[in-house]
Amino acid sequence: MALSIFDIAGSAMKAQNLRLNTTASNLANVNTVAGSAEEAYRSRQPIFAAMLDGEIGGVQTRGVVESNREPEMRYEPGHPLANEEGYIFGSNVDSVEEMANMMSATRSYQSNVDMLATVRQLMLQTLKMGE
């Protein structure tokens, strides 16, 4: 049972690490622009699912999907990337949403670290009972 607890927490920490990495990538591209809507950076989000196999559970990563929200279109005819009509296309990343994702993922990761520390302490105390 103890190993499954470590496996579950490990899969959750791995999932939150992926979530933090995609959030960092989104925030890094929040101000990027392109000459067309197709070339514009689109926000990416990981998809997770509960993984249950008998008594062992955890988090499974199903993939990373791109947002279908339209990119921001701005009229800047003097910009080197502007299309024939003078428009450039910014990323569809919502920086407030990404900051909330980052805080949530960080707290989830820390909760798993705290849980592992508690399990370790309980296991050590259990071993001392036999002395």
Contacts in CASP RR format, 6 or more apart in sequence:
PFRMAT RR
TARGET T0000
AUTHOR 0000-0000-0000
METHOD contacts of the structure
MODEL  1
MALSIFDIAGSAMKAQNLRLNTTASNLANVNTVAGSAEEAYRSRQPIFAA
MLDGEIGGVQTRGVVESNREPEMRYEPGHPLANEEGYIFGSNVDSVEEMA
NMMSATRSYQSNVDMLATVRQLMLQTLKMGE
1 55 0 8 1.000
2 119 0 8 1.000
2 123 0 8 1.000
4 55 0 8 1.000
4 56 0 8 1.000
4 57 0 8 1.000
5 116 0 8 1.000
5 119 0 8 1.000
6 116 0 8 1.000
6 119 0 8 1.000
7 56 0 8 1.000
7 57 0 8 1.000
7 58 0 8 1.000
8 56 0 8 1.000
8 57 0 8 1.000
8 58 0 8 1.000
8 59 0 8 1.000
9 112 0 8 1.000
9 115 0 8 1.000
9 116 0 8 1.000
9 119 0 8 1.000
10 112 0 8 1.000
11 51 0 8 1.000
11 57 0 8 1.000
11 58 0 8 1.000
11 59 0 8 1.000
11 60 0 8 1.000
12 58 0 8 1.000
12 59 0 8 1.000
12 108 0 8 1.000
12 112 0 8 1.000
13 109 0 8 1.000
13 112 0 8 1.000
13 113 0 8 1.000
14 59 0 8 1.000
14 61 0 8 1.000
15 46 0 8 1.000
15 48 0 8 1.000
15 59 0 8 1.000
15 61 0 8 1.000
16 105 0 8 1.000
16 106 0 8 1.000
16 108 0 8 1.000
16 109 0 8 1.000
16 112 0 8 1.000
17 109 0 8 1.000
18 46 0 8 1.000
18 61 0 8 1.000
18 64 0 8 1.000
19 46 0 8 1.000
19 101 0 8 1.000
19 105 0 8 1.000
20 102 0 8 1.000
20 105 0 8 1.000
20 106 0 8 1.000
20 109 0 8 1.000
22 44 0 8 1.000
22 45 0 8 1.000
22 46 0 8 1.000
22 64 0 8 1.000
23 98 0 8 1.000
23 101 0 8 1.000
23 102 0 8 1.000
23 105 0 8 1.000
24 102 0 8 1.000
25 44 0 8 1.000
26 43 0 8 1.000
26 44 0 8 1.000
26 91 0 8 1.000
26 93 0 8 1.000
26 98 0 8 1.000
27 93 0 8 1.000
27 95 0 8 1.000
27 98 0 8 1.000
27 99 0 8 1.000
27 102 0 8 1.000
29 41 0 8 1.000
29 91 0 8 1.000
29 93 0 8 1.000
30 91 0 8 1.000
30 93 0 8 1.000
30 95 0 8 1.000
30 98 0 8 1.000
31 90 0 8 1.000
31 91 0 8 1.000
32 40 0 8 1.000
32 41 0 8 1.000
32 90 0 8 1.000
32 91 0 8 1.000
33 40 0 8 1.000
33 74 0 8 1.000
33 79 0 8 1.000
33 81 0 8 1.000
33 88 0 8 1.000
33 89 0 8 1.000
33 90 0 8 1.000
33 91 0 8 1.000
34 40 0 8 1.000
34 41 0 8 1.000
34 71 0 8 1.000
34 81 0 8 1.000
34 88 0 8 1.000
34 89 0 8 1.000
34 90 0 8 1.000
35 81 0 8 1.000
35 82 0 8 1.000
35 83 0 8 1.000
35 87 0 8 1.000
35 88 0 8 1.000
35 89 0 8 1.000
36 83 0 8 1.000
36 89 0 8 1.000
37 70 0 8 1.000
37 71 0 8 1.000
37 73 0 8 1.000
37 89 0 8 1.000
39 89 0 8 1.000
40 71 0 8 1.000
40 89 0 8 1.000
40 90 0 8 1.000
40 91 0 8 1.000
40 92 0 8 1.000
41 71 0 8 1.000
41 90 0 8 1.000
41 91 0 8 1.000
41 92 0 8 1.000
41 93 0 8 1.000
42 66 0 8 1.000
42 67 0 8 1.000
42 68 0 8 1.000
42 69 0 8 1.000
42 71 0 8 1.000
42 91 0 8 1.000
42 92 0 8 1.000
43 66 0 8 1.000
43 67 0 8 1.000
43 69 0 8 1.000
43 91 0 8 1.000
43 92 0 8 1.000
43 93 0 8 1.000
43 94 0 8 1.000
43 98 0 8 1.000
44 64 0 8 1.000
44 65 0 8 1.000
44 66 0 8 1.000
44 67 0 8 1.000
45 64 0 8 1.000
45 65 0 8 1.000
45 67 0 8 1.000
46 61 0 8 1.000
46 63 0 8 1.000
46 64 0 8 1.000
47 61 0 8 1.000
47 62 0 8 1.000
47 63 0 8 1.000
47 64 0 8 1.000
47 65 0 8 1.000
48 59 0 8 1.000
48 60 0 8 1.000
48 61 0 8 1.000
48 62 0 8 1.000
49 59 0 8 1.000
49 60 0 8 1.000
49 62 0 8 1.000
50 57 0 8 1.000
50 58 0 8 1.000
50 59 0 8 1.000
50 60 0 8 1.000
51 57 0 8 1.000
51 58 0 8 1.000
51 59 0 8 1.000
51 60 0 8 1.000
52 58 0 8 1.000
67 92 0 8 1.000
69 92 0 8 1.000
70 92 0 8 1.000
71 89 0 8 1.000
71 90 0 8 1.000
71 91 0 8 1.000
71 92 0 8 1.000
72 89 0 8 1.000
72 90 0 8 1.000
72 91 0 8 1.000
72 92 0 8 1.000
73 87 0 8 1.000
73 88 0 8 1.000
73 89 0 8 1.000
73 90 0 8 1.000
74 87 0 8 1.000
74 88 0 8 1.000
74 89 0 8 1.000
74 90 0 8 1.000
75 86 0 8 1.000
75 87 0 8 1.000
76 82 0 8 1.000
76 86 0 8 1.000
76 87 0 8 1.000
76 88 0 8 1.000
77 86 0 8 1.000
78 86 0 8 1.000
79 86 0 8 1.000
79 88 0 8 1.000
81 88 0 8 1.000
82 88 0 8 1.000
END
